[in-house]
Amino acid sequence: MRKYIDLFSRLFVGGLFIFSGLIKLNDPVGTEIKLEEYFEVFAVDFGSFFHVFIPWAMEIGMVLIIIELALGFAVLLHYKMNTTMWVMLSLMVFFTFLTFYSAYFNKVTDCGCFGDAIKLTPWESFYKDVILMVFVLHLFWYRKKYDALLRTMEGHAVIGVVVLISLFLGVYAVRHLPFIDFRAYKVGNVIPEQMIPEEQPIIEYLFDKNGEEVASQQFLSEDDGYKYVSSRVVNEDKITPKITDYMVSSPEGEDKTQYTFEGNKLLIVMYDVGKASTDNLDEIRTLVNGLEGKVDSFILTSSGSEQTEAFRHEHQLAVPFYFADATVLKTILRSNPGLALWKNGKVLGNWHHNDTPTAAEILAALQ
């Protein structure tokens, strides 16, 4: 029996660590954003010292992702199980506490365990960690009894290759965009449709009739012997739009949300102009000039008017600017600045500033 438990624990724990790590490796910027959120919460609850970690969120996140992947492969290969399991158990204790703290105090509504691919509520994240902890503890208890599947040098080589490939892919994803886009603003989506619920609420009523529970989607009459007990929405996961917070306004306070869905629009997304990269602004400026009269180009930012005006004039970006929430802008594009091409609200293209397209490529995408 222990042989089968060992095998299942090894495959379950190793596989889940690898899956979780790959999801995060696909979008290291998303992990950075989530860590910044946690550090902000800790700074308020435990002390301002945690603000020190915010500028290093990307580096910390990348290290955690690589460790997660390396541990997953190490467990599958029974590589240095004594050391591997001590590190894994330490991480599991910390993250189980973290998910419990988030759930109990309702501090962070999404742990980011599986990025944007699989959204978990705080309590779901905690229960997932509790179940995982059972199998981690099993592996930890028998850690000295497992024989490595590879010889020492081969094991070193495999883990080393995993670390190097993970680092390369992570840096590439940061310097470009996620390999797979799981967000609501991905290419092909129609943004106004993402702002509408998939379904209308379906309410199920629970009644008592002669001591028996009766469920119905119709409200039954007391005249027929039904006594109302409770009700619930059975399709709650489908009545909340995928996008709930996309709103755009002009410097004068005018609502420009609908304007962004009309015709051909090139969004230059800069959630913070003070932190925006200037490496490829010449290419962006050339693109904007080449699209004049064919595509409406504008900056979307959460920075202040004066700061944005100064940035615009300094870099000769002759386009208007509008405001949106910083979190929304980070969700639209994992690049500061980044470019998004919309036609009547449909996303035709998303680009990191390192991959700025030409005017010809934009016009071809609009065909």
N, C-alpha and C positions, 0 to 999 in steps of 0.2 A: 504493500500500500504506500509506503514512504517513497518508493521509487517513482510512482505515478504523481504523488504530490510534489516531489522534487522537480520532475519534468514540467508539470503544469506551472509551478511557481517560477521556474526559470524562464519559460516561454512567455508567461503572462507579464511578469515584472520587466524582463528585458525588452519584450515587444512594446509594452506600453511606454517605457522610457524612451525608446527609439522613436516611436510614433509621435509622442509629445515633443521630443526634441526636433524632429524634422518639421513639424508644424511651425514651431517657433523659428527655426532656421530659415524657413521660407519668408519670414517677416520680422527680422530683428528690430526694426523700428517700432513695431507694435509692442514687442517685449519691453523696449526702452520706455515707451509711453506708459505701460502698465506699472513698471518699476517706479517711475516718477510719481505715479498716483499713490503707490504704497508708501513711498518715502515722505510724501506730503502728509499722509494720514499719520504716520509714525511721528513726524515732527510735531504735529498738533497734540497727539496723545501721549508721547513718551519723552519728547524733548526736541528742541530745535537742532540738536546735533545731526539729526538725519538729513537736514538740508545739505550737509556736506556731500552726501552721496548723489544728489540729483544731477550735477554736471557729469558724473561718471556712470550714469544709468546705462548708456549704450555699452560701455566696456564691461560692466558688471553683468549685464544681460547676456552678452556674447560668451563670457566665461561660463555662466550657468548653463547656457544652451550646449556648449561643447562638453561640459562635464556630464550633463544629462545623457547625451548621445554616447559618450565614452563608457559610462556606467552601464547603459543598456547593452552594448556589445560585450562588455566585460562579463556581465552576468550570463549572457548566452554562451560565452566561451569558457566560463568558469575561470576567468583570468584573475589571478591574485585575489581570490575570493575573500581572504581575511581583510585586506585593505579595502577592496571594493565594497564589501558589505558594511564596514564601519562608516565609510563616506556616504553610502546610500542611506543607511539608517539615520545618520545625522541630518541629511537633507530632508528625509521623510518626516522626522520629528519636527523640524522647523516649519516645513510647508503645511503639515497637518495643523500645527498651532496657528499658522497664518490663515488658513482657510476657515478654521473654527472662529478665530477672532473676527474675520471679515463677515462671517455669517451671523454670529451672535450679536455683534454690535452694528451690523449692516453698514460696514464701512466702505467696502469695494464690491460693487454689484456683480462683477465678472472677474474671476481670478486670472483669466488669461492662460489657463493650463493648456488649452488647445487652440490658442489664438482666436481668429475669427472663424475658423472652420467649424468648431463645435462650441456653442455657447452653453455654459453651465451656470446655474444659479449658485450663490454662495453655499447653500446647504448641500446641493448636489456635488459641489467641489469637495466639501468636507467628507461626505459619505464615500466619495470615490477614493479619497486618501485613506480613510479608515479601512476600506476593503483591501486596498493595495498594501497597507501596512501589515495586514495579517500574513500575506505571502512574503513580504520583505523580512518580517520577523522569523518566519520559517527558514528562509535562506540564511539569515544571520545566525540562527541557532546552530545550523549544521555547516557553517562556512568553512570549517577546517577539515571537513570530511569529503569535500568535492575535489576531484582531480581535474586539472586543467585539460581542456580538449586539444590544446596546441602546446608545443614545446615553448620554452621560455622566450627564445629569440623570435619565434614566429608570433607569439602572443604580443610581444613588444611591438613588432612590425605592424600587426593589424590595428592595434589601438593607436599607434602613432599615425598611421594612414587615416584612420577615422578622424583624429584631431585635426590633421592638416586639411583634409577635404572639407570638413565642417567649417574651419576657419575661412577657407577660400570661398565657399558658397555663401557664408554669412556676410563677408565683406562685399561680395558681388551683389547680393540682395540689397545691401545698404546703399551702394553706389549706383544702383539702377532701381528696379521696383521688384516687389515679390514675384517669384516665379509663377505662383498660382494666386489669383486674387479672389478672396472669399467675401469681400465686402460688397455692400449694396451699390457702390458706385463703380463697379467693374464694367469693363467694356461689354456692350450689348444690352445692358440694363436701361430701361426708360425710367428716369428719376421720378417723374410725377406718379408713375404706377407704383413705385416702391414706397410712396407716401400714402397709399390707400391700403386698408386692411384686405387680406386675402378673402376673408369671409365675414359675414355679419354674425354677431353673437348668437349662439344657440344655447338657450337656457333649459336646463333639466330640473324639473320640480320633483320633490320627494313628498309623498303623502302617506298618511296612515289610514288604513281601512280595516276595521275589525282586527286590529293588532298586527296587521301585515303591512310591510313597506311596499309602496307602489311608486315607480318612477315614470314620469311622463314629460314630454316636451310641450304639452298643453296644460293649462291651469284647470284642474278638475274641480267641480262644484261641491261644496259642502252639502248641498241638497241631495247629492248622490252618495253621501256617506264618506267623502274624502276629507281628511283633516290635514291641512298644510303643515309640513314639518320644516323644510328648508329648500334651498335652490342653489344651483351652481352653474357656471358657464363651462360647457363641455369642450369648447374649441378655443380656449383662452390663448393658446399659442399661435392662433391664426387670426386673432382680431386686433393685434397690435401691428401697425405698419412696420416694415423693415427700416424705414427712415422716418423719424419723428421730430428731428431737430434742425432740418435744413431750412434756414431763413436768411435772406439777403436784404440788406438795407443800404441806402445811399448815405453819403456824409450829411445830407440834410434830413435824414430820418425817413425817407420814402421807402416803402416796401418794393424791392426789386426782384423778389423771388420768382414771380411769374415771368418777368423779363428774361431771366436766364434760361427759360424753357422755350423761348420763341426764336426760331431761325437758327442760324449758324453762330455758335459762340465758342471762343477760345478763352478758357479760364486759366489765368496765371495765378496759381495758388501759392500764397506766401502767408503761412499762419503767423509768422513773426518776421517783419522786414529787418529787424535788428540782428536776427540770426540767419537771415537768408544768404545762401552762397552766391557769390558774384562771379564765379568761375566761368559761367556760360551765358552771362547776360548779353554779351555781344550777339550771340546766336539767337537769343530770344528776341532782342530788338530787331534784328534782321528779319526774323520770322514775322513779327507784328507788322513791320513796314511792308512786307511782301503780301500780306493778307488784307491790307487796307482797302475798304470798299467791298470786300467779299465776305469777310468774317468779322463779327464784332468781338474785339479783344478787350479784356478788362482784368484788373487785378482783384483777387479776393483775399482779404486779409482780416486779421483780428487786431492789428496794430492801430494806434491812434492816427487821426487825420494828419497832424503836423509831421509825425515821423514818416508816414507813408508818402506824403507830398515831397518831403526832403529826399527820400530814397528815389522817388520817381524822377525828380528833376536831376539829381546827381547822376543817374544812369540813363537819362534821356529816354525813358519809357513813356511815350506819348499816348497813354491809354487811361481811361477813367478807372477809379477804384471803388469797390464796395466792401461792405463789412459782413462777416459771418463769424460764427463761434469758432474758436481755435480748435476745439476737439473735433468739430465737424470737418474742418479743413484738413486736419491730420488724418481723418478717416478717408476723405476723398482721395488724397494722394500722400504717399510716404516720401515726399520730397519737398524741400523748401529752398528754392521754388520748384514747382512742378507744373505740368501743362495737361489740361483736359479739354478734349474737343467734343462738344455736344451739338446735336442737330435736333431741334424741336424736343429737347429734353433727353434724347437718347445718347448714351455715351459711345462715341465712335473711336476714341483713343485716349490713352493715358501715357504720359511720358515723364521720366525723371529728367531733371535739367541736364544731366550728362548725356542724355539721348535725345536732345532737342531736334525735332524733325524740321525739314525744310518746308517752305510755303507750298512747293509742288506736291509734297507728300500729304500735307493737310488737305489741299484741294482734291487730290485723288481719293482721299478717304471720304470726302463729302459726296462723291459721285454715286 
